[in-house]
Amino acid sequence: MSDPVPFRPFAAGTRLRHPLRVPRPLPTTVTEATGPRFAPQLFPGIGDLTRMAAGAPLGERIIVTGRVTGGAGEAVADAAVEIWQASPAADARFPGYGRSATDGEGRFRFVTLRPGPVPGHGDRTQAPRLAVVLLARGLMTALHTRLCFEGEALNRTDPLLASIADPAERATLIAQPAGAGAGAWSLEPGHPRLQGPGETVFLAV
């Protein structure tokens, strides 16, 4: 809240707008100190992008999981994770977009179609990837990152991955086979990590 309008005799409008009593300061509440508040339950989830009313989409189904954590490695249990993908193209059977709330351990899960390469700037091809958006309590704006897939040949020449010199930082964007059957992928344990040592690479968009 802005400060009250002071009374200035030369400005007639302030005579009606300035407070008649001395303002009383109020203590800061927990909500104000840690806000903004965020309630994932207010946003309906779309965790399975392959089950739309128009019918089953064509493509290889995959499962993508991760665990959102804070700076001390603690679970972020009140976050929402969104994924966006340009490939396959969105249509009536495939939205190209999903949202999953994290559970009590910070985990999220999506069922989607495996993306393919997409064109980038300057005729450079980008590796198959999902755009990932994070929303959570205390974040003034959404955080943006990406999820690529281990073993993709285009990872070596992908413009974004190639711009990250530190292998440990680059690894925060690479999902690994999860070992839960074909088509299951998971980010490194404790990723995405919002801050602190091992913080996930986030993008300025």
C-alpha positions in Angstrom: 0.0 0.0 0.0 1.3 3.5 -0.8 1.9 6.1 1.8 -1.0 8.5 2.6 -1.3 11.7 0.7 0.2 14.6 2.8 -1.8 17.8 3.3 -0.4 20.7 1.2 -2.1 24.1 1.7 -1.3 25.1 -1.9 -2.9 21.9 -3.3 -6.6 22.1 -2.6 -7.2 18.5 -3.5 -5.1 17.2 -0.6 -7.4 18.8 1.9 -9.9 16.0 1.3 -7.5 13.2 0.6 -5.0 13.4 3.5 -5.7 11.4 6.7 -7.2 13.2 9.7 -5.3 11.1 12.2 -1.7 9.9 12.5 -1.4 6.6 10.5 -0.9 3.6 12.7 1.6 1.0 11.4 0.4 -2.6 11.3 2.8 -5.5 11.7 3.7 -7.5 8.7 1.9 -10.8 8.5 3.4 -14.2 7.4 1.3 -13.9 4.2 2.8 -10.5 3.3 6.3 -11.7 4.1 6.2 -14.9 2.0 3.5 -14.0 -0.6 2.1 -14.0 -3.0 0.0 -16.9 -1.9 -0.6 -19.6 -4.5 -3.3 -22.3 -4.4 -2.8 -25.0 -7.1 -6.2 -26.4 -6.4 -7.7 -23.3 -8.0 -6.2 -24.3 -11.4 -7.6 -27.6 -12.9 -4.9 -30.1 -13.7 -4.2 -31.6 -17.2 -1.6 -34.2 -16.2 -2.5 -36.6 -19.1 -2.2 -34.9 -22.4 -3.1 -38.0 -24.3 -6.7 -38.4 -23.0 -8.7 -35.7 -24.8 -12.4 -35.8 -25.7 -11.6 -35.8 -29.5 -9.8 -39.2 -29.3 -6.4 -40.6 -28.8 -3.5 -38.7 -30.4 -0.9 -40.4 -32.6 2.6 -40.6 -31.3 4.9 -42.2 -28.7 3.5 -41.9 -25.2 6.0 -41.0 -22.5 5.8 -40.4 -18.7 7.7 -37.4 -17.4 8.3 -36.9 -13.6 10.2 -34.6 -11.4 10.3 -33.2 -7.8 10.3 -29.5 -7.1 12.5 -28.5 -4.2 13.7 -25.3 -2.5 17.1 -24.0 -1.6 17.7 -26.5 1.3 16.4 -29.5 -0.7 13.0 -29.3 0.9 9.9 -30.4 -1.1 7.8 -27.6 -2.5 4.3 -29.0 -2.0 2.2 -26.2 -3.2 3.6 -25.6 -6.7 2.0 -26.0 -10.1 4.2 -27.3 -13.0 3.2 -26.5 -16.6 4.6 -28.1 -19.8 4.3 -26.7 -23.3 5.5 -28.4 -26.4 5.6 -27.3 -30.1 6.0 -30.8 -31.3 3.8 -32.7 -32.0 1.6 -29.8 -33.1 -1.4 -29.2 -31.0 -4.8 -30.2 -32.4 -8.2 -31.4 -31.2 -6.7 -34.6 -29.9 -3.5 -33.2 -28.4 -3.4 -29.9 -26.5 0.4 -29.4 -26.4 0.0 -28.1 -22.9 -0.5 -29.6 -19.4 -0.5 -28.6 -15.8 0.2 -30.8 -12.7 0.1 -29.7 -9.0 2.9 -31.1 -6.9 2.0 -33.5 -4.1 3.2 -33.5 -0.5 6.7 -34.5 -1.5 6.9 -32.0 -4.3 6.5 -34.6 -7.1 4.7 -34.1 -10.4 3.8 -36.4 -13.2 2.8 -36.0 -16.9 1.7 -38.3 -19.6 2.4 -36.8 -23.0 3.7 -37.5 -26.5 7.5 -37.6 -27.0 8.5 -34.3 -28.8 10.5 -34.1 -31.9 13.1 -31.6 -33.1 11.9 -28.1 -33.7 13.4 -25.3 -35.8 15.4 -22.5 -34.0 16.9 -19.2 -34.9 19.3 -19.0 -37.9 18.3 -22.4 -39.4 19.6 -24.2 -36.3 17.5 -27.2 -35.1 16.6 -27.4 -31.4 16.8 -30.7 -29.6 13.4 -32.3 -28.7 12.3 -30.7 -25.4 9.5 -29.6 -23.3 9.1 -26.0 -22.1 8.5 -26.1 -18.3 6.9 -23.3 -16.3 6.8 -23.2 -12.5 4.3 -21.3 -10.3 4.6 -21.4 -6.5 4.1 -19.5 -3.3 6.5 -16.6 -2.9 7.3 -16.3 -6.6 6.5 -12.9 -8.0 6.6 -14.3 -11.5 6.7 -17.7 -13.1 10.0 -19.5 -13.6 10.8 -20.9 -17.1 13.1 -23.8 -17.9 13.4 -26.7 -20.3 13.4 -30.4 -20.2 15.5 -32.3 -22.8 16.1 -36.0 -23.1 19.3 -37.9 -22.4 20.7 -39.7 -25.5 19.3 -37.3 -28.1 21.9 -36.6 -30.8 20.8 -33.0 -31.2 21.6 -32.3 -27.5 25.2 -31.7 -28.6 24.3 -28.9 -31.0 21.2 -27.5 -29.4 21.7 -23.7 -29.1 20.6 -23.5 -25.5 22.4 -26.5 -24.2 25.6 -25.5 -26.0 25.5 -22.1 -24.4 25.7 -23.7 -20.8 29.4 -24.3 -20.2 29.1 -26.1 -16.8 28.1 -29.7 -17.3 26.4 -29.8 -13.9 24.2 -26.9 -14.8 23.4 -28.4 -18.2 22.4 -31.7 -16.5 19.6 -29.9 -14.6 17.8 -29.6 -18.0 18.3 -33.3 -19.1 15.7 -35.9 -18.1 17.1 -39.5 -17.7 15.3 -42.8 -18.3 13.4 -43.5 -15.1 13.7 -47.3 -15.1 10.0 -47.7 -14.8 9.5 -49.2 -18.2 9.9 -47.8 -21.7 8.9 -44.2 -22.2 9.5 -43.2 -18.5 11.7 -40.1 -17.9 12.7 -38.2 -14.8 14.7 -35.1 -14.0 17.6 -35.4 -11.7 16.6 -36.1 -8.0 15.4 -32.9 -6.5 14.8 -31.0 -9.7 13.6 -28.5 -10.7 15.4 -26.8 -7.8 14.2 -23.2 -7.2 17.4 -21.8 -5.6 20.6 -22.7 -3.8 23.4 -25.1 -4.6 22.6 -27.1 -7.8 19.8 -24.6 -8.7 18.1 -25.5 -12.0 19.0 -23.3 -15.0 16.1 -20.9 -15.5 15.5 -18.8 -18.6 14.8 -15.1 -19.0 11.8 -14.9 -21.3 
